Amino acid sequence: MKKRSVELVVISDVHLGTYGCHAKELLEYLNSIKPKTLILNGDIIDIWNFRKSYFPKSHLKVIKKLLSFSTKGTKVYYLTGNHDEMLRKFSDTHMGNFSLLDKIVLELDGKKAWFFHGDVFDSSVHSAKWIAKLGGIGYDYLILLNRFINWCLSKVGKEPYSLSKKIKGSVKKAVKFISDFEKTASDIAIDNHYDFVVCGHIHEPKIIRKSSSKGSTLYLNSGDWIENLTALEYNRKRWKLYQYKEENIISEDDDDFFTLENKIFNQISKSL
């Protein structure tokens, strides 16, 4: 496979170790690119919801692939998020081309880009962490249920359906939180004269110009590899939002999929 050369790639919210993670699709994407700089913008490994009983080989392959980039000349920055916050005790660690940080500012063609996960703006993460963790577990099962529904829809020739997006769209508080998140990040970036502010956390891929009375900045969000399967790419002074094509998604084989379904529902029934 011929690899695409890219100056900078940003991925976030992969949530390795959870049922909803599309590790196979991410690995296919990573195998197709040759980035000079790779920014892992938080929640790559889901330590919050880590289960000893569930960490497939495909998830391990993604970790090996990410590490291999640094050994082949790519500068890799792992920026911590809330689901991998345990790594923050090791922040400011540098090993060759690999760096573990909480945030970073880079210069891109004479412009300043501010990269950070974004959970610092989420009050639920800090004031009621147990609720946030419980919500993460519920979200994981919701995504799994959604994948089963979409598998059924695909068999009858119907378009895929997103339960979480439907819920977010119908709940005013969720819509307001996303809007407030974008505004807060952009306002701080403008105050600090950053040309770009690049976040993750809210699983909403976007590139949009944000303005205030003090100036403007380009707000970018890399999305996730649970539902949207997106990444940000910077090349030749331009940003692009990459999205893995839905029709190319390779889910587990039917037998493997139902084996996983049965295993999970057995676990749920045992806990009831």
C-alpha atoms as one frame of an Amber mdcrd trajectory, in Angstrom:
protein
   0.000   0.000   0.000   1.377   3.425  -0.991   1.425   5.750   2.014   0.324
   9.378   1.893   2.868  11.851   3.241   1.202  14.260   5.686   2.866  17.051
   7.648   0.724  16.651  10.765  -2.063  14.292  11.850  -4.300  14.604  14.924
  -6.429  11.775  16.303  -8.259  11.612  19.610 -10.874   9.673  21.556  -9.938
   6.247  20.253 -10.917   4.602  23.563  -8.851   1.462  23.130 -10.105  -1.221
  25.491 -13.795  -0.485  24.986 -16.386  -2.327  22.901 -17.174   0.699  20.733
 -13.621   1.310  19.507 -13.093   0.861  15.755  -9.482  -0.293  16.097  -9.360
  -2.188  12.785 -10.478   0.854  10.838  -8.023   3.107  12.673  -5.183   0.685
  11.964  -6.088   0.704   8.283  -5.951   4.514   8.301  -2.638   4.605  10.173
  -1.144   2.142   7.696  -2.113   4.467   4.849  -0.254   7.572   6.081   3.308
   8.719   6.720   3.081  11.761   9.027   5.990  13.984  10.027   4.174  14.777
  13.289   1.439  12.761  15.003  -0.602  14.213  17.857  -2.617  11.789  19.980
  -5.009  14.261  21.569  -6.316  12.349  24.588  -8.469   9.325  25.454  -6.402
   7.022  23.265  -6.391   4.251  25.866  -9.564   4.158  27.966  -8.101   3.497
  31.403 -11.390   4.521  33.067 -13.315   1.654  31.498 -10.439  -0.804  31.147
 -11.469  -4.471  31.440  -8.961  -7.285  31.796 -11.400  -9.525  29.933 -11.536
  -7.265  26.866  -8.482  -6.000  24.984  -8.502  -7.537  21.486  -5.417  -8.055
  19.345  -6.618  -5.307  17.002  -6.396  -2.810  19.893  -2.875  -3.965  20.738
  -1.880  -3.616  17.082  -2.947   0.032  17.160  -0.689   0.682  20.175   2.235
  -1.036  18.444   1.596   0.978  15.284   1.490   4.279  17.178   4.772   3.483
  18.911   6.371   2.369  15.652   5.824   5.830  14.159   8.272   7.333  16.662
  10.955   4.766  15.806  10.640   5.619  12.117  11.219   9.361  12.445   7.719
  10.660  13.196   7.486  13.084  16.110   4.717  11.691  18.331   3.012  13.756
  21.041   0.649  11.922  23.396  -1.566  14.531  25.085  -3.506  13.167  28.057
  -7.299  13.229  28.332  -9.743  12.431  31.118 -10.072   8.725  30.261  -6.289
   8.313  30.355  -5.686  10.894  33.103  -3.635   8.354  35.098  -0.834   9.079
  32.642  -0.715  12.713  33.797   1.593  11.765  36.649   4.177  11.063  33.916
   3.582  14.294  31.985   6.589  16.052  30.452   8.246  12.723  29.703  10.355
  12.598  26.546  11.814   9.442  24.994  13.404   9.984  21.606  10.651  11.105
  19.220   7.898  10.301  21.750   6.617  12.895  24.244   3.904  12.572  26.890
   2.318  15.961  27.659  -0.921  17.568  28.809  -0.927  20.268  26.123   1.367
  21.733  23.519   1.761  24.792  21.296   3.393  24.254  17.906   4.305  26.664
  15.140   2.843  25.717  11.775   4.103  27.803   8.878   4.514  30.868  11.092
   1.190  30.409  12.907   0.615  29.195  16.466  -1.461  26.067  17.075  -2.661
  25.149  20.585  -3.392  21.451  21.129  -5.101  19.993  24.222  -7.803  17.409
  24.921 -10.471  19.722  26.346 -11.739  17.955  29.482 -10.619  20.964  31.563
 -13.829  22.666  30.368 -16.063  19.750  31.467 -17.314  20.356  35.009 -18.819
  16.849  35.274 -15.353  15.345  34.938 -14.021  17.316  37.872 -16.973  17.826
  40.242 -18.639  14.413  39.894 -16.064  12.063  38.395 -17.962   8.916  39.375
 -20.964  10.099  37.363 -18.734  10.792  34.383 -17.191   7.322  34.655 -20.619
   5.707  34.944 -21.730   7.668  31.903 -18.680   6.386  30.018 -19.668   2.781
  30.716 -23.242   3.462  29.637 -22.024   5.145  26.465 -19.885   2.116  25.645
 -22.888  -0.221  25.859 -25.027   2.255  23.909 -22.493   2.252  21.082 -22.403
  -1.541  21.089 -26.207  -1.692  20.901 -26.092   0.860  18.089 -23.622  -1.292
  16.145 -25.972  -4.256  16.460 -28.896  -2.117  15.235 -26.838  -0.867  12.293
 -25.802  -4.426  11.458 -29.493  -5.338  11.257 -30.247  -2.231   9.178 -27.442
  -3.077   6.743 -28.940  -6.537   6.200 -32.207  -4.975   5.002 -30.520  -2.253
   2.964 -31.218   0.625   5.338 -28.949   3.558   6.218 -27.010   3.428   9.536
 -28.503   5.261  12.509 -26.731   7.000  15.396 -28.461   6.684  18.755 -26.017
   8.941  20.585 -26.250  11.707  17.986 -30.033  11.508  18.155 -29.895  11.818
  21.939 -27.422  14.705  21.804 -29.519  16.488  19.212 -32.705  16.183  21.247
 -31.220  17.206  24.588 -30.820  20.971  24.783 -28.201  20.757  27.549 -25.972
  18.560  25.384 -26.250  20.959  22.433 -25.533  23.936  24.716 -22.509  22.178
  26.255 -20.961  21.609  22.827 -21.585  25.241  21.877 -20.153  26.517  25.177
 -17.144  24.199  24.826 -16.297  25.559  21.395 -16.773  29.178  22.516 -14.654
  28.788  25.661 -11.791  27.110  23.805 -11.921  29.707  21.034 -12.102  32.708
  23.388  -9.018  31.530  25.317  -7.178  30.893  22.036  -8.018  34.415  20.825
  -6.881  35.933  24.133  -3.538  34.130  23.764  -3.180  35.010  20.073  -3.302
  31.400  18.891  -4.207  31.019  15.228  -5.526  27.470  15.735  -7.064  25.685
  18.723  -7.281  21.902  18.359  -9.353  19.797  20.775 -10.999  16.407  21.200
 -13.175  15.211  24.118 -16.689  15.976  22.826 -16.588  13.570  19.844 -17.789
  16.305  17.475 -15.457  16.643  14.441 -15.379  20.208  13.184 -13.371  22.956
  11.510 -14.904  26.403  11.973 -13.739  29.996  12.182 -14.626  31.575  15.551
 -14.611  35.338  16.122 -15.014  37.763  18.993 -14.480  41.485  19.562 -10.798
  40.662  20.256 -10.093  38.770  17.047 -10.572  35.323  15.538  -9.168  31.797
  15.559  -9.755  28.548  13.725 -11.412  25.987  16.027 -10.768  22.342  15.149
 -11.947  19.118  16.744 -10.576  15.754  15.656 -13.758  13.847  16.548 -13.366
  10.199  17.570 -12.913   6.572  16.505 -16.131   5.349  18.127 -18.777   6.807
  15.833 -17.321   9.412  13.486 -13.994   7.730  12.630 -12.273  11.042  11.931
  -8.853  12.665  12.062  -7.403  16.079  11.339  -4.676  16.482   8.744  -2.503
  19.546   8.166  -0.655  19.746   4.868   0.583  22.580   2.658  -0.764  25.253
   5.037  -4.274  23.810   4.997  -6.353  21.808   7.464  -8.513  18.910   6.334
 -10.998  16.771   8.255 -10.469  13.141   7.245 -13.359  10.718   7.682 -13.154
   6.994   7.201 -15.785   6.053   4.652 -18.756   4.305   6.225 -19.130   1.820
   3.384 -15.536   0.679   3.922 -15.939  -0.051   7.613 -14.903  -3.605   8.389
 -16.838  -4.790  11.404 -16.149  -8.065  13.134 -17.138 -11.157  11.188 -20.770
 -12.076  11.812 -19.870 -15.022  14.040 -17.360 -12.981  16.022 -19.846 -10.148
  16.348 -22.546 -12.323  17.845 -20.000 -14.048  20.116 -19.113 -10.626  21.470
 -22.779  -9.682  21.792 -23.588 -12.823  23.755 -20.592 -12.371  26.032 -21.556
  -8.811  26.891 -25.224  -9.489  27.470 -24.269 -12.424  29.697 -22.140 -10.061
  31.749 -25.023  -7.611  32.034 -27.502 -10.318  33.072 -25.113 -11.578  35.778
 -24.891  -8.099  37.291 -28.669  -7.665  37.473
